[in-house]
Amino acid sequence: HEALLSRFRKATHRRLAVLQDEARRTGTNGEGSTKQASSEHQWQDEDILEALPFVVGDMTPATKHVVYQTIQQFLVKRGITATNLSKHNNINGTSITKYPIIVSLSGGVDSMVICAILAHLASSGEAPIHVVAVHIDYANRPESAAEAAFCRDWCRNYGVDFYVRRIDEVTRGIT
């Protein structure tokens, strides 16, 4: 009986994983609601964030922090300085005025801090960079679209170009 019971447990766990993935993707949570009803939900920042966002008016104290200085040193070590701009050309052969820096912006603390520091380095003129944020919305939770919207609005406020790609054509299957 142990072998039969073991196979039953494995099959049950596989099916449960599929149902949970579907519930996260559609927002049904087994309650019979539809994805449309989930998309109509008006998400607030406090619904999707662990802590409410704050606006930093003065980044001067942050420039002394080790994370800020590490990012700045990372750019300098790669020659991303105003003095090196004239040495580089874009694919058209014309001189570039700013180095493009792309950040994978998940909406989590780490990527948001990195993006905030890069945005400050760009806006303050300390680094000749153009910051671009890319967000992947995997559509795997009811609030994923709200998280993408939060990232978009945050980037707009910080002068960061923002691109989002929603992936709803692929879901995790049985593994």
N, C-alpha and C positions, 0 to 999 in steps of 0.2 A: 504493500500500500504506500510505502514511503516514496517510491519512484513516481507513482501516479499523482500523489499529493504534491510532490516537488514540481512536476510538469504543470499542474493546475496553478500553483502559486506563480510560477514564471509567466504563464499566459495571462494571469490576472494582472500582474504588475505591468506587463507590456501594454495591455489594453488600457489600464489606468493611466499610464503615461500618455497614450494617444488622446484619451478623453481630456486629460488635464491640459495638454497642448492646445487642443481645439477650444476648450473653455477660455484659456488665456487669450488666444487669437481672436475669438469672436466676442468675448465678454459675457458669455452666457452663464458661466459658473453653475451650470446644472439647474438653473431656476427658470429655464424656458424663455428668458429674454433674448432678444436678437442683437446682432451686431449693430443694426441701425439704431436701436434704443441706446446702446452703449455709446455710439458716436454722437448722439444728441446730448449726452451728459455734459454739463458745463463744469469742466475741471477747474479747480482753483489751484494756485501755487502750493497751498498747504496740503492739497490732496496728493501731489506728486513729489514734493520735496521733503527731505528729512528735517531740514531747517529752512526757515524763510530766507529768501535772498536779501542781501543788503547792498547798498550802493556806497562805493568808496569815493568820497569826494577828493581826498588827498592821498595819493599813493606814495608820497615821500617816505613815510616810515617803512613801507614795504620794500623800498629799494635797498634797505640794509639787511633784509632777510636772506638767508642762505639759498632758498629756492629761487628768488629773484636773481641773485648774483650768479647762481649756477646756470640759469637760462641765458643770462647775458654773456657769460664766459663761453657757453656752448656756441653762441653765434660768432663771437670774436675768433674762437679757435678755427672756425670754418671760413674765416675771411669775410664775414658778413659785417662789414664796417663801411662807413661813408667814404673812407679813403680808397677802398677797393672797388667802388662802384664803376669808376671809369674803365676798369680793366675788363669788365664783363659786358657781353652783348646778349640780346635775346635771339630767338631763332630767325628773326628778320635781319639781323646784322646791325640793328641800331642799339645804342647804349640803353641799359635799363636804369631806371631811377630808384627802384626798390626791389629787394629780393622777395619773391613770393614764398610765404611760409604757410603750409597747410597743416591744420590741426584737426585730428579726429575728435570731434566734440560729442561725447556720450551724454553729457548732462551731469555726470558724476563730479565729485569734488576735484579729483586730480586733473581731468581735462579742462574743467572750468578755470582752475587756478592758472594752469599753463596758458590758456587762451587770454585770461585777464592780464597776465604779465606781458605777454607778447603784444597785446593791444596797447598797453601802456608804453612799452618800448617804442612802438610805432608812432603813437600819437604825440609822445614827448619829443620825438626826433632823436632819441638815444640810439635807435637802430633803424637803418634804412630798409624797413620791411613792410610788406603788404600782407596782412593776416587774412587767411581764408579758413573758415570752419566748415567741415563736412560732417553731417550727422546721418547715421543710418537708422531709420525707423523700421524695425523688424516686424511691426504690427503683431507682436506676440502677446500683448497685454492690452486691456481696454484703454489704459492711460497713455499708451505709447505715442499717439498723435498729439496729446497735450504736452508731453515731454519735448517733442520736436518743436511745437509752437513756442514753448518756453525758451528753448535754445535759440530759435529764430529771433524772438523779441530781445533776448539778452544780447545777441550779436548786433542787432540793430542799434541798441543803446550804447554799445562799445565801439561802434564803427568798424565792425568785422563783417566781411562778406560771408554769406551763409548759403550753403547748399544742402538740401536734404534728399535722400533717396529712400522711398518707402518700398519695402520688400514684402508684398503680401501674396506673391505668386508661389512661394516655396514655404512649406512648413516641415517641421521635423517629423519624420515617420518612425516606424518601429525600428529600434536599434538593438 
